[in-house]
């Protein structure tokens, strides 16, 4: 960092005299150039420097300490937001108003007019950024107190009301992943697949198909363009559920492309600016480290208390508001409120943007992945977005955050039930690989009573055949997933492969008369082609769409009808 001479370059002689006065120095110089060299030599004195620091106002001393704990520099925007701005004024106004007097000066000005802080642009990975800093030759003379962790006691325990209704952690995301992969294999739309997803249904952020697809891309189950990776998918579905969940957690934590800020439902991003999802995600986990329950051996409920989410966010707002904005920039990010259309630029919208991001990460990915449990003041009402009031670590949190498979997940050892009418019931405890195969050749009927429901139909079998599946494969999967297969269903599958659909159902219209001669007269008329086989001399099957013509001919023959069929002519 620049030294004193470089830092005070450009200050007028009056400014140098103000610094000397604060240090209690006798100082004179013919001009600013000579004065700068003389003053800088006098200030590099540790004993004198420590005396000056002792006389600083409390706020200025705290600001100087924070600078020292951050390697001597902090973004100028962040520093001045916390400790005040240096009021811009010329030499004449400065000498007249004397803004450096202690009772008038903010912490930043108190340091500025003592030469203890300066401002300059430094290169960063995000480009040149303006910083507040301590001149190098002063920084090395300041004894630094041990940098105690700053993210302790962020918030408080939840009240009884805040944790009244609880949403337990689940591994339902694994079942949804299977649903999505099977649906994509059948080339179903994401809207259709969405209807069958279960994860987070009672939370403010239900896991949708599009977001789940992005998570599977992060976990390397899908390519970046969304194309399936068959071998990776096979290993994922056939492997241990704990290992599969770890794979999703690892992919999410390490992904630079899964951008939670862009997924918050109420926000709309505009423009070409970019944020850093990894930075925000890492900061969130650092903040969460202050909450009890993340350590090994803390699986008991008393070790994992519920934590107030509003108090947690307030503490971050007060102490670490710029966790995702290293330069403290609140003006160049263009985000719009979807409901009101208002742009959310400036620090005053922290709750709507940065606070909303923290809420989304906690109640979204961390909850979907089984790391966090949530609670509300009351059970969610139909049609009302649930309001999360507290959270806590799940019993799996330590293992998952350290990429270790949890040992308490549901075992995949249950059998499916296959019924004579072709319906299939697959419980949650069945193999994900089995359900993936079943979904390829049957129609989905939804989820209920702890099981997925499917139905073997000619239409689903025909769709499977177009994908290259044979009936032998369908039978093999059915025998794999269920202990008993109804013999009649196996026979029906074999008949279907040989003869196709052998049973059809359709609606028909039957003309019933009192005299058989009426039927014979119609068969000799111009509408004879509209009559089908007669099961009875007094009856005739009428082809769809022809009733109007037949009524007209009957009228010509002298017979009136009191029946009208909608849509016929």
PyMOL commands that set and color helices and strands:
alter all, ss='L'
color gray80, all
select helices_A, chain A and resi 4-7+13-23+32-43+46-54+58-69+76-83+91-97+107-112+136-139+172-185+190-194+209-218+230-238+241-254+260-263+277-288+301-303+309-319+347-363+365-368+397-401+432-440+458-466+471-481+487-499+516-523+528-530+547-556
alter helices_A, ss='H'
color red, helices_A
select strands_A, chain A and resi 73-75+118-122+129-133+165-167+267-269+307-308+335-337+372-376+388-393+417-418+423-427+443-448+451-455+509-512+539-542
alter strands_A, ss='S'
color yellow, strands_A
deselect
rebuild
show_as cartoon
